[in-house]
Amino acid sequence: MDSFEFNKIAGAVLGALLFLMGIGIFSDAIFHRAPPKTAAYNLPAEEAAPAAAAAAGPSVPLPELLAKADAKRGETLSKPCAACHTFEKGGADKIGPHLYGVVARPIASASGFAYSDALKGKGGEWSYAALDQFIANPRGYANGTKMAYGGEKDPARRADILAYLRSKADTPAPLPAP
């Protein structure tokens, strides 16, 4: 094949590609698609302003929510947590530490797990209030934590999760008095 034949073939291929690209641009100009009204997957929203939270009405204290909490419902709600945590006694650490006996355990104390400096610097123990704050907004509780979970905004659901975590212990920690 000589260079003239090659130039004809290359020109035909490039011409066809240019024609297809032009048709695509032309059809996009004629048939404009509007963006979808709702997202296919709702991402966690940013934290609402404190004024909006105050306008929502009085909140129920955590001890009252814990008194009404359901550990079975909490087990269902904690299924997404199982991607990174284990709940069994003697369970291995995954991306996150094991959560068996986490209530009333010192913060950042699971042996062998590499905690973030944000959690190591917290000190204290995982009380119901501390766990509630952490589950609600992990980055707000310990800015710089490695935990990528966006948080659970519903206090009743958090109470159910806390009831489930309480049940995952040899000796469950006593509930705070309402």
N, CA and C atoms as an extended XYZ file, in Angstrom:
534
Properties=species:S:1:pos:R:3:atomname:S:1:resname:S:1:resid:I:1 pbc="F F F"
N         0.853       -1.164        0.000 N   MET     1
C         0.000        0.000        0.000 CA  MET     1
C         0.908        1.238        0.000 C   MET     1
N         0.601        2.154       -0.911 N   ASP     2
C         1.412        3.367       -0.968 CA  ASP     2
C         0.836        4.442       -0.044 C   ASP     2
N         1.533        5.517        0.080 N   SER     3
C         1.151        6.556        1.036 CA  SER     3
C        -0.158        7.238        0.633 C   SER     3
N        -0.450        7.271       -0.673 N   PHE     4
C        -1.691        7.886       -1.108 CA  PHE     4
C        -2.898        7.095       -0.605 C   PHE     4
N        -2.836        5.765       -0.692 N   GLU     5
C        -3.921        4.915       -0.203 CA  GLU     5
C        -4.072        5.060        1.318 C   GLU     5
N        -2.960        5.104        2.018 N   PHE     6
C        -3.002        5.275        3.481 CA  PHE     6
C        -3.648        6.612        3.853 C   PHE     6
N        -3.315        7.679        3.117 N   ASN     7
C        -3.901        8.989        3.399 CA  ASN     7
C        -5.408        8.983        3.159 C   ASN     7
N        -5.872        8.282        2.126 N   LYS     8
C        -7.308        8.195        1.859 CA  LYS     8
C        -8.027        7.467        2.998 C   LYS     8
N        -7.447        6.368        3.474 N   ILE     9
C        -8.069        5.600        4.562 CA  ILE     9
C        -8.072        6.412        5.853 C   ILE     9
N        -6.945        7.017        6.200 N   ALA    10
C        -6.853        7.827        7.418 CA  ALA    10
C        -7.818        9.007        7.340 C   ALA    10
N        -7.932        9.631        6.168 N   GLY    11
C        -8.862       10.758        5.997 CA  GLY    11
C       -10.300       10.310        6.169 C   GLY    11
N       -10.650        9.129        5.656 N   ALA    12
C       -12.014        8.614        5.794 CA  ALA    12
C       -12.340        8.334        7.251 C   ALA    12
N       -11.400        7.727        7.974 N   VAL    13
C       -11.625        7.420        9.389 CA  VAL    13
C       -11.767        8.720       10.189 C   VAL    13
N       -10.843        9.653        9.983 N   LEU    14
C       -10.916       10.916       10.706 CA  LEU    14
C       -12.168       11.711       10.337 C   LEU    14
N       -12.560       11.672        9.068 N   GLY    15
C       -13.790       12.353        8.639 CA  GLY    15
C       -15.019       11.755        9.300 C   GLY    15
N       -15.063       10.412        9.393 N   ALA    16
C       -16.198        9.755       10.038 CA  ALA    16
C       -16.261       10.117       11.519 C   ALA    16
N       -15.104       10.147       12.189 N   LEU    17
C       -15.082       10.525       13.600 CA  LEU    17
C       -15.520       11.975       13.804 C   LEU    17
N       -15.075       12.864       12.925 N   LEU    18
C       -15.460       14.263       13.000 CA  LEU    18
C       -16.958       14.412       12.761 C   LEU    18
N       -17.488       13.652       11.799 N   PHE    19
C       -18.918       13.684       11.528 CA  PHE    19
C       -19.724       13.210       12.744 C   PHE    19
N       -19.313       12.108       13.383 N   LEU    20
C       -20.021       11.596       14.562 CA  LEU    20
C       -19.957       12.590       15.718 C   LEU    20
N       -18.808       13.211       15.897 N   MET    21
C       -18.685       14.196       16.970 CA  MET    21
C       -19.588       15.399       16.687 C   MET    21
N       -19.646       15.836       15.455 N   GLY    22
C       -20.521       16.952       15.084 CA  GLY    22
C       -21.984       16.612       15.298 C   GLY    22
N       -22.386       15.397       14.945 N   ILE    23
C       -23.776       14.955       15.173 CA  ILE    23
C       -24.093       14.989       16.668 C   ILE    23
N       -23.140       14.538       17.517 N   GLY    24
C       -23.362       14.549       18.966 CA  GLY    24
C       -23.542       15.954       19.508 C   GLY    24
N       -22.709       16.878       19.069 N   ILE    25
C       -22.820       18.270       19.512 CA  ILE    25
C       -24.136       18.872       19.033 C   ILE    25
N       -24.490       18.604       17.795 N   PHE    26
C       -25.730       19.128       17.232 CA  PHE    26
C       -26.950       18.572       17.977 C   PHE    26
N       -26.966       17.284       18.273 N   SER    27
C       -28.117       16.696       18.967 CA  SER    27
C       -28.197       17.178       20.416 C   SER    27
N       -27.055       17.420       21.056 N   ASP    28
C       -27.084       17.974       22.416 CA  ASP    28
C       -27.665       19.383       22.425 C   ASP    28
N       -27.427       20.143       21.353 N   ALA    29
C       -27.977       21.490       21.271 CA  ALA    29
C       -29.485       21.456       21.066 C   ALA    29
N       -29.978       20.469       20.332 N   ILE    30
C       -31.418       20.374       20.072 CA  ILE    30
C       -32.159       19.757       21.260 C   ILE    30
N       -31.666       18.657       21.782 N   PHE    31
C       -32.339       17.915       22.844 CA  PHE    31
C       -31.606       18.131       24.163 C   PHE    31
N       -32.013       19.147       24.902 N   HIS    32
C       -31.375       19.452       26.189 CA  HIS    32
C       -32.094       18.678       27.292 C   HIS    32
N       -31.324       17.949       28.119 N   ARG    33
C       -31.896       17.203       29.239 CA  ARG    33
C       -31.737       18.010       30.519 C   ARG    33
N       -32.822       18.138       31.281 N   ALA    34
C       -32.764       18.835       32.566 CA  ALA    34
C       -32.149       17.896       33.606 C   ALA    34
N       -31.398       18.427       34.572 N   PRO    35
C       -30.836       17.567       35.619 CA  PRO    35
C       -31.955       16.973       36.480 C   PRO    35
N       -31.730       15.808       37.099 N   PRO    36
C       -32.774       15.190       37.912 CA  PRO    36
C       -33.144       16.077       39.105 C   PRO    36
N       -34.431       16.027       39.496 N   LYS    37
C       -34.905       16.851       40.607 CA  LYS    37
C       -34.413       16.335       41.949 C   LYS    37
N       -34.265       15.023       42.075 N   THR    38
C       -33.755       14.444       43.325 CA  THR    38
C       -32.571       13.555       42.993 C   THR    38
N       -31.646       13.514       43.921 N   ALA    39
C       -30.461       12.685       43.732 CA  ALA    39
C       -30.826       11.211       43.884 C   ALA    39
N       -30.108       10.366       43.211 N   ALA    40
C       -30.358        8.932       43.320 CA  ALA    40
C       -29.992        8.431       44.711 C   ALA    40
N       -29.002        9.074       45.339 N   TYR    41
C       -28.577        8.686       46.682 CA  TYR    41
C       -28.373        9.958       47.478 C   TYR    41
N       -29.095       10.092       48.579 N   ASN    42
C       -28.969       11.281       49.399 CA  ASN    42
C       -27.745       11.177       50.288 C   ASN    42
N       -26.846       12.117       50.145 N   LEU    43
C       -25.667       12.173       50.991 CA  LEU    43
C       -26.028       12.817       52.319 C   LEU    43
N       -25.282       12.503       53.391 N   PRO    44
C       -25.585       13.140       54.669 CA  PRO    44
C       -25.469       14.655       54.554 C   PRO    44
N       -26.448       15.333       55.088 N   ALA    45
C       -26.468       16.789       55.018 CA  ALA    45
C       -25.512       17.369       56.044 C   ALA    45
N       -25.122       18.598       55.800 N   GLU    46
C       -24.281       19.289       56.765 CA  GLU    46
C       -25.088       19.533       58.031 C   GLU    46
N       -24.386       19.720       59.123 N   GLU    47
C       -25.013       19.963       60.408 CA  GLU    47
C       -25.866       21.226       60.333 C   GLU    47
N       -27.102       21.139       60.827 N   ALA    48
C       -27.999       22.287       60.816 CA  ALA    48
C       -27.508       23.340       61.805 C   ALA    48
N       -27.896       24.565       61.559 N   ALA    49
C       -27.500       25.656       62.446 CA  ALA    49
C       -28.151       25.470       63.810 C   ALA    49
N       -27.495       25.907       64.893 N   PRO    50
C       -28.078       25.743       66.222 CA  PRO    50
C       -29.440       26.407       66.368 C   PRO    50
N       -29.672       27.532       65.696 N   ALA    51
C       -30.969       28.198       65.788 CA  ALA    51
C       -32.068       27.313       65.215 C   ALA    51
N       -31.770       26.597       64.131 N   ALA    52
C       -32.759       25.704       63.535 CA  ALA    52
C       -33.056       24.535       64.464 C   ALA    52
N       -32.033       24.053       65.173 N   ALA    53
C       -32.250       22.957       66.110 CA  ALA    53
C       -33.093       23.417       67.293 C   ALA    53
N       -32.891       24.638       67.746 N   ALA    54
C       -33.671       25.158       68.860 CA  ALA    54
C       -35.121       25.375       68.440 C   ALA    54
N       -35.337       25.746       67.191 N   ALA    55
C       -36.688       25.969       66.704 CA  ALA    55
C       -37.445       24.662       66.522 C   ALA    55
N       -36.732       23.536       66.428 N   ALA    56
C       -37.375       22.243       66.212 CA  ALA    56
C       -38.172       21.799       67.423 C   ALA    56
N       -37.922       22.373       68.570 N   GLY    57
C       -38.670       22.023       69.758 CA  GLY    57
C       -37.767       21.420       70.813 C   GLY    57
N       -38.331       21.199       71.999 N   PRO    58
C       -37.511       20.656       73.081 CA  PRO    58
C       -37.116       19.217       72.790 C   PRO    58
N       -35.905       18.872       73.152 N   SER    59
C       -35.441       17.508       72.924 CA  SER    59
C       -35.656       16.679       74.185 C   SER    59
N       -35.821       15.386       73.980 N   VAL    60
C       -36.021       14.460       75.084 CA  VAL    60
C       -34.644       14.121       75.657 C   VAL    60
N       -34.475       14.168       76.976 N   PRO    61
C       -33.172       13.839       77.564 CA  PRO    61
C       -32.767       12.396       77.259 C   PRO    61
N       -31.459       12.187       77.151 N   LEU    62
C       -30.918       10.872       76.812 CA  LEU    62
C       -31.374        9.777       77.777 C   LEU    62
N       -31.389        9.993       79.101 N   PRO    63
C       -31.846        8.912       79.990 CA  PRO    63
C       -33.275        8.443       79.694 C   PRO    63
N       -34.149        9.374       79.322 N   GLU    64
C       -35.520        8.980       78.981 CA  GLU    64
C       -35.550        8.184       77.681 C   GLU    64
N       -34.741        8.599       76.717 N   LEU    65
C       -34.672        7.855       75.456 CA  LEU    65
C       -34.116        6.455       75.684 C   LEU    65
N       -33.101        6.342       76.534 N   LEU    66
C       -32.515        5.029       76.816 CA  LEU    66
C       -33.502        4.118       77.534 C   LEU    66
N       -34.358        4.697       78.393 N   ALA    67
C       -35.349        3.886       79.106 CA  ALA    67
C       -36.356        3.264       78.136 C   ALA    67
N       -36.614        3.960       77.017 N   LYS    68
C       -37.574        3.468       76.029 CA  LYS    68
C       -36.900        2.748       74.862 C   LYS    68
N       -35.589        2.695       74.851 N   ALA    69
C       -34.853        2.150       73.705 CA  ALA    69
C       -35.043        0.647       73.563 C   ALA    69
N       -34.921        0.188       72.327 N   ASP    70
C       -35.078       -1.226       71.995 CA  ASP    70
C       -33.771       -1.758       71.404 C   ASP    70
N       -33.156       -2.700       72.107 N   ALA    71
C       -31.868       -3.253       71.658 CA  ALA    71
C       -32.016       -4.020       70.344 C   ALA    71
N       -33.153       -4.675       70.119 N   LYS    72
C       -33.360       -5.410       68.861 CA  LYS    72
C       -33.383       -4.445       67.676 C   LYS    72
N       -34.079       -3.331       67.863 N   ARG    73
C       -34.098       -2.318       66.811 CA  ARG    73
C       -32.689       -1.740       66.632 C   ARG    73
N       -31.971       -1.575       67.735 N   GLY    74
C       -30.602       -1.084       67.668 CA  GLY    74
C       -29.681       -2.036       66.925 C   GLY    74
N       -29.936       -3.333       67.062 N   GLU    75
C       -29.139       -4.316       66.329 CA  GLU    75
C       -29.335       -4.139       64.825 C   GLU    75
N       -30.570       -3.907       64.430 N   THR    76
C       -30.862       -3.673       63.013 CA  THR    76
C       -30.218       -2.377       62.536 C   THR    76
N       -30.306       -1.341       63.364 N   LEU    77
C       -29.738       -0.042       62.987 CA  LEU    77
C       -28.213       -0.065       62.924 C   LEU    77
N       -27.595       -0.993       63.645 N   SER    78
C       -26.133       -1.042       63.675 CA  SER    78
C       -25.546       -1.943       62.585 C   SER    78
N       -26.374       -2.456       61.692 N   LYS    79
C       -25.868       -3.295       60.588 CA  LYS    79
C       -24.815       -2.565       59.755 C   LYS    79
N       -25.008       -1.277       59.417 N   PRO    80
C       -23.948       -0.598       58.651 CA  PRO    80
C       -22.630       -0.511       59.431 C   PRO    80
N       -22.702       -0.494       60.758 N   CYS    81
C       -21.484       -0.416       61.579 CA  CYS    81
C       -20.650       -1.690       61.438 C   CYS    81
N       -21.326       -2.804       61.133 N   ALA    82
C       -20.631       -4.091       61.048 CA  ALA    82
C       -19.649       -4.138       59.873 C   ALA    82
N       -19.732       -3.178       58.971 N   ALA    83
C       -18.758       -3.129       57.880 CA  ALA    83
C       -17.363       -2.810       58.414 C   ALA    83
N       -17.304       -2.054       59.520 N   CYS    84
C       -16.008       -1.621       60.060 CA  CYS    84
C       -15.742       -2.121       61.476 C   CYS    84
N       -16.763       -2.598       62.187 N   HIS    85
C       -16.624       -3.000       63.586 CA  HIS    85
C       -17.178       -4.413       63.792 C   HIS    85
N       -16.681       -5.093       64.825 N   THR    86
C       -17.282       -6.355       65.250 CA  THR    86
C       -17.934       -6.136       66.605 C   THR    86
N       -18.955       -6.934       66.893 N   PHE    87
C       -19.697       -6.806       68.141 CA  PHE    87
C       -19.554       -8.036       69.033 C   PHE    87
N       -18.888       -9.071       68.556 N   GLU    88
C       -18.770      -10.310       69.303 CA  GLU    88
C       -17.665      -10.209       70.349 C   GLU    88
N       -17.840      -10.997       71.409 N   LYS    89
C       -16.805      -11.047       72.436 CA  LYS    89
C       -15.540      -11.654       71.820 C   LYS    89
N       -14.425      -10.992       72.016 N   GLY    90
C       -13.170      -11.453       71.443 CA  GLY    90
C       -13.063      -11.197       69.953 C   GLY    90
N       -13.991      -10.389       69.415 N   GLY    91
C       -13.976      -10.096       67.985 CA  GLY    91
C       -12.738       -9.318       67.584 C   GLY    91
N       -12.301       -9.558       66.388 N   ALA    92
C       -11.093       -8.889       65.886 CA  ALA    92
C       -11.425       -7.465       65.472 C   ALA    92
N       -10.424       -6.623       65.522 N   ASP    93
C       -10.569       -5.268       65.022 CA  ASP    93
C       -10.595       -5.319       63.504 C   ASP    93
N       -11.426       -4.501       62.915 N   LYS    94
C       -11.468       -4.371       61.460 CA  LYS    94
C       -10.877       -3.001       61.133 C   LYS    94
N       -11.565       -2.252       60.300 N   ILE    95
C       -11.153       -0.870       60.033 CA  ILE    95
C       -11.311       -0.054       61.309 C   ILE    95
N       -12.336       -0.399       62.090 N   GLY    96
C       -12.577        0.221       63.389 CA  GLY    96
C       -12.376       -0.812       64.482 C   GLY    96
N       -12.291       -0.379       65.739 N   PRO    97
C       -12.072       -1.325       66.833 CA  PRO    97
C       -13.317       -2.162       67.125 C   PRO    97
N       -13.129       -3.285       67.829 N   HIS    98
C       -14.271       -4.105       68.233 CA  HIS    98
C       -15.103       -3.312       69.254 C   HIS    98
N       -16.405       -3.541       69.261 N   LEU    99
C       -17.292       -2.757       70.112 CA  LEU    99
C       -17.908       -3.564       71.242 C   LEU    99
N       -17.454       -4.785       71.454 N   TYR   100
C       -17.981       -5.568       72.570 CA  TYR   100
C       -17.501       -4.922       73.873 C   TYR   100
N       -18.427       -4.578       74.740 N   GLY   101
C       -18.087       -3.970       76.022 CA  GLY   101
C       -17.612       -2.535       75.915 C   GLY   101
N       -18.046       -1.822       74.878 N   VAL   102
C       -17.566       -0.454       74.676 CA  VAL   102
C       -18.158        0.524       75.689 C   VAL   102
N       -19.390        0.277       76.159 N   VAL   103
C       -20.003        1.191       77.118 CA  VAL   103
C       -19.244        1.095       78.437 C   VAL   103
N       -18.791        2.224       78.934 N   ALA   104
C       -18.022        2.373       80.178 CA  ALA   104
C       -16.567        1.923       80.026 C   ALA   104
N       -16.130        1.662       78.798 N   ARG   105
C       -14.725        1.329       78.538 CA  ARG   105
C       -13.973        2.647       78.319 C   ARG   105
N       -12.719        2.732       78.730 N   PRO   106
C       -11.950        3.955       78.463 CA  PRO   106
C       -11.876        4.233       76.959 C   PRO   106
N       -11.932        5.506       76.602 N   ILE   107
C       -11.871        5.915       75.201 CA  ILE   107
C       -10.499        5.547       74.631 C   ILE   107
N       -10.500        5.041       73.403 N   ALA   108
C        -9.284        4.670       72.672 CA  ALA   108
C        -8.465        3.642       73.440 C   ALA   108
N        -9.127        2.587       73.948 N   SER   109
C        -8.424        1.620       74.785 CA  SER   109
C        -8.414        0.194       74.244 C   SER   109
N        -8.992       -0.052       73.067 N   ALA   110
C        -8.956       -1.411       72.518 CA  ALA   110
C        -7.508       -1.729       72.154 C   ALA   110
N        -6.975       -2.757       72.783 N   SER   111
C        -5.554       -3.070       72.586 CA  SER   111
C        -5.296       -3.493       71.148 C   SER   111
N        -4.224       -2.990       70.612 N   GLY   112
C        -3.818       -3.355       69.267 CA  GLY   112
C        -4.436       -2.518       68.170 C   GLY   112
N        -5.343       -1.614       68.491 N   PHE   113
C        -5.952       -0.778       67.458 CA  PHE   113
C        -5.265        0.580       67.422 C   PHE   113
N        -4.983        1.064       66.230 N   ALA   114
C        -4.300        2.353       66.045 CA  ALA   114
C        -5.343        3.468       65.965 C   ALA   114
N        -5.631        4.075       67.097 N   TYR   115
C        -6.611        5.163       67.158 CA  TYR   115
C        -6.016        6.454       66.605 C   TYR   115
N        -6.898        7.345       66.183 N   SER   116
C        -6.447        8.668       65.740 CA  SER   116
C        -6.017        9.475       66.959 C   SER   116
N        -5.181       10.461       66.722 N   ASP   117
C        -4.729       11.326       67.809 CA  ASP   117
C        -5.900       12.080       68.433 C   ASP   117
N        -6.927       12.362       67.634 N   ALA   118
C        -8.096       13.076       68.145 CA  ALA   118
C        -8.784       12.271       69.245 C   ALA   118
N        -8.928       10.960       69.057 N   LEU   119
C        -9.563       10.129       70.082 CA  LEU   119
C        -8.617        9.842       71.236 C   LEU   119
N        -7.334        9.659       70.937 N   LYS   120
C        -6.373        9.411       72.011 CA  LYS   120
C        -6.325       10.582       72.974 C   LYS   120
N        -6.500       11.780       72.470 N   GLY   121
C        -6.438       12.971       73.304 CA  GLY   121
C        -7.708       13.254       74.078 C   GLY   121
N        -8.784       12.526       73.810 N   LYS   122
C       -10.052       12.776       74.492 CA  LYS   122
C        -9.992       12.410       75.973 C   LYS   122
N        -9.496       11.235       76.283 N   GLY   123
C        -9.475       10.783       77.673 CA  GLY   123
C       -10.879       10.459       78.171 C   GLY   123
N       -10.970        9.947       79.368 N   GLY   124
C       -12.266        9.586       79.935 CA  GLY   124
C       -12.721        8.228       79.460 C   GLY   124
N       -14.008        7.980       79.608 N   GLU   125
C       -14.568        6.691       79.196 CA  GLU   125
C       -15.762        6.922       78.295 C   GLU   125
N       -16.150        5.847       77.623 N   TRP   126
C       -17.313        5.896       76.742 CA  TRP   126
C       -18.586        5.802       77.575 C   TRP   126
N       -19.031        6.914       78.090 N   SER   127
C       -20.312        6.965       78.799 CA  SER   127
C       -21.423        6.971       77.747 C   SER   127
N       -22.661        6.841       78.200 N   TYR   128
C       -23.779        6.893       77.263 CA  TYR   128
C       -23.818        8.245       76.560 C   TYR   128
N       -23.571        9.321       77.301 N   ALA   129
C       -23.599       10.665       76.708 CA  ALA   129
C       -22.479       10.831       75.680 C   ALA   129
N       -21.282       10.339       76.007 N   ALA   130
C       -20.160       10.463       75.072 CA  ALA   130
C       -20.419        9.646       73.812 C   ALA   130
N       -20.915        8.423       73.959 N   LEU   131
C       -21.232        7.602       72.792 CA  LEU   131
C       -22.337        8.241       71.957 C   LEU   131
N       -23.328        8.825       72.633 N   ASP   132
C       -24.417        9.488       71.928 CA  ASP   132
C       -23.880       10.640       71.089 C   ASP   132
N       -23.002       11.445       71.656 N   GLN   133
C       -22.412       12.567       70.921 CA  GLN   133
C       -21.556       12.051       69.759 C   GLN   133
N       -20.802       10.999       69.998 N   PHE   134
C       -19.921       10.463       68.957 CA  PHE   134
C       -20.731        9.872       67.810 C   PHE   134
N       -21.783        9.129       68.118 N   ILE   135
C       -22.609        8.523       67.068 CA  ILE   135
C       -23.354        9.608       66.297 C   ILE   135
N       -23.742       10.688       66.987 N   ALA   136
C       -24.459       11.776       66.318 CA  ALA   136
C       -23.570       12.492       65.313 C   ALA   136
N       -22.316       12.735       65.673 N   ASN   137
C       -21.413       13.477       64.803 CA  ASN   137
C       -19.977       13.146       65.186 C   ASN   137
N       -19.396       12.086       64.614 N   PRO   138
C       -18.045       11.674       64.997 CA  PRO   138
C       -17.004       12.777       64.839 C   PRO   138
N       -17.055       13.506       63.748 N   ARG   139
C       -16.061       14.561       63.530 CA  ARG   139
C       -16.304       15.752       64.445 C   ARG   139
N       -17.522       15.986       64.830 N   GLY   140
C       -17.815       17.064       65.769 CA  GLY   140
C       -17.351       16.717       67.170 C   GLY   140
N       -17.417       15.438       67.523 N   TYR   141
C       -16.986       14.999       68.852 CA  TYR   141
C       -15.464       14.960       68.946 C   TYR   141
N       -14.825       14.428       67.920 N   ALA   142
C       -13.360       14.323       67.907 CA  ALA   142
C       -12.875       14.729       66.517 C   ALA   142
N       -12.661       16.021       66.345 N   ASN   143
C       -12.222       16.527       65.049 CA  ASN   143
C       -10.867       15.922       64.700 C   ASN   143
N       -10.833       15.224       63.577 N   GLY   144
C        -9.611       14.539       63.162 CA  GLY   144
C        -9.703       13.036       63.324 C   GLY   144
N       -10.880       12.540       63.736 N   THR   145
C       -11.050       11.096       63.873 CA  THR   145
C       -10.968       10.431       62.507 C   THR   145
N       -10.562        9.176       62.498 N   LYS   146
C       -10.464        8.425       61.248 CA  LYS   146
C       -11.828        7.903       60.806 C   LYS   146
N       -12.806        7.933       61.700 N   MET   147
C       -14.113        7.367       61.394 CA  MET   147
C       -14.807        8.202       60.324 C   MET   147
N       -15.199        7.543       59.245 N   ALA   148
C       -15.777        8.235       58.098 CA  ALA   148
C       -17.305        8.270       58.153 C   ALA   148
N       -17.914        7.753       59.186 N   TYR   149
C       -19.373        7.716       59.324 CA  TYR   149
C       -19.902        9.137       59.478 C   TYR   149
N       -20.978        9.462       58.776 N   GLY   150
C       -21.533       10.807       58.805 CA  GLY   150
C       -22.298       11.142       60.059 C   GLY   150
N       -22.751       10.142       60.792 N   GLY   151
C       -23.489       10.392       62.020 CA  GLY   151
C       -24.963       10.069       61.888 C   GLY   151
N       -25.592        9.744       63.013 N   GLU   152
C       -27.031        9.474       63.083 CA  GLU   152
C       -27.689       10.666       63.760 C   GLU   152
N       -28.575       11.340       63.053 N   LYS   153
C       -29.180       12.566       63.570 CA  LYS   153
C       -30.377       12.310       64.489 C   LYS   153
N       -31.040       11.185       64.351 N   ASP   154
C       -32.254       10.902       65.134 CA  ASP   154
C       -31.876       10.400       66.530 C   ASP   154
N       -32.240       11.150       67.593 N   PRO   155
C       -31.878       10.747       68.953 CA  PRO   155
C       -32.484        9.399       69.374 C   PRO   155
N       -33.687        9.093       68.916 N   ALA   156
C       -34.315        7.818       69.281 CA  ALA   156
C       -33.560        6.646       68.652 C   ALA   156
N       -33.119        6.802       67.437 N   ARG   157
C       -32.345        5.741       66.782 CA  ARG   157
C       -30.991        5.568       67.463 C   ARG   157
N       -30.375        6.690       67.853 N   ARG   158
C       -29.102        6.594       68.582 CA  ARG   158
C       -29.306        5.868       69.905 C   ARG   158
N       -30.416        6.131       70.581 N   ALA   159
C       -30.706        5.452       71.849 CA  ALA   159
C       -30.863        3.950       71.627 C   ALA   159
N       -31.492        3.562       70.533 N   ASP   160
C       -31.628        2.135       70.213 CA  ASP   160
C       -30.253        1.508       69.964 C   ASP   160
N       -29.385        2.222       69.261 N   ILE   161
C       -28.026        1.722       69.024 CA  ILE   161
C       -27.281        1.599       70.343 C   ILE   161
N       -27.435        2.576       71.221 N   LEU   162
C       -26.775        2.522       72.532 CA  LEU   162
C       -27.297        1.349       73.359 C   LEU   162
N       -28.594        1.074       73.273 N   ALA   163
C       -29.154       -0.075       73.993 CA  ALA   163
C       -28.552       -1.373       73.463 C   ALA   163
N       -28.346       -1.451       72.153 N   TYR   164
C       -27.716       -2.629       71.580 CA  TYR   164
C       -26.266       -2.748       72.033 C   TYR   164
N       -25.530       -1.641       72.000 N   LEU   165
C       -24.138       -1.667       72.460 CA  LEU   165
C       -24.066       -2.059       73.934 C   LEU   165
N       -25.029       -1.604       74.725 N   ARG   166
C       -25.077       -1.964       76.155 CA  ARG   166
C       -25.256       -3.463       76.322 C   ARG   166
N       -26.068       -4.060       75.447 N   SER   167
C       -26.327       -5.503       75.556 CA  SER   167
C       -25.101       -6.325       75.180 C   SER   167
N       -24.165       -5.728       74.473 N   LYS   168
C       -22.964       -6.429       74.042 CA  LYS   168
C       -21.852       -6.253       75.076 C   LYS   168
N       -22.062       -6.835       76.246 N   ALA   169
C       -21.074       -6.768       77.327 CA  ALA   169
C       -21.328       -7.913       78.282 C   ALA   169
N       -20.275       -8.347       78.978 N   ASP   170
C       -20.449       -9.388       80.002 CA  ASP   170
C       -21.355       -8.877       81.111 C   ASP   170
N       -21.096       -7.668       81.551 N   THR   171
C       -21.911       -7.018       82.580 CA  THR   171
C       -22.341       -5.662       82.017 C   THR   171
N       -23.581       -5.557       81.540 N   PRO   172
C       -24.020       -4.292       80.933 CA  PRO   172
C       -23.938       -3.142       81.944 C   PRO   172
N       -23.467       -2.005       81.459 N   ALA   173
C       -23.364       -0.801       82.297 CA  ALA   173
C       -24.763       -0.339       82.687 C   ALA   173
N       -24.936        0.124       83.920 N   PRO   174
C       -26.290        0.589       84.332 CA  PRO   174
C       -26.698        1.812       83.526 C   PRO   174
N       -27.998        1.891       83.267 N   LEU   175
C       -28.540        3.033       82.543 CA  LEU   175
C       -28.539        4.254       83.446 C   LEU   175
N       -28.337        5.443       82.892 N   PRO   176
C       -28.423        6.648       83.710 CA  PRO   176
C       -29.868        6.862       84.195 C   PRO   176
N       -29.979        7.446       85.366 N   ALA   177
C       -31.317        7.686       85.943 CA  ALA   177
C       -32.015        8.794       85.166 C   ALA   177
N       -33.302        8.565       84.845 N   PRO   178
C       -34.058        9.606       84.102 CA  PRO   178
C       -34.347       10.816       84.976 C   PRO   178
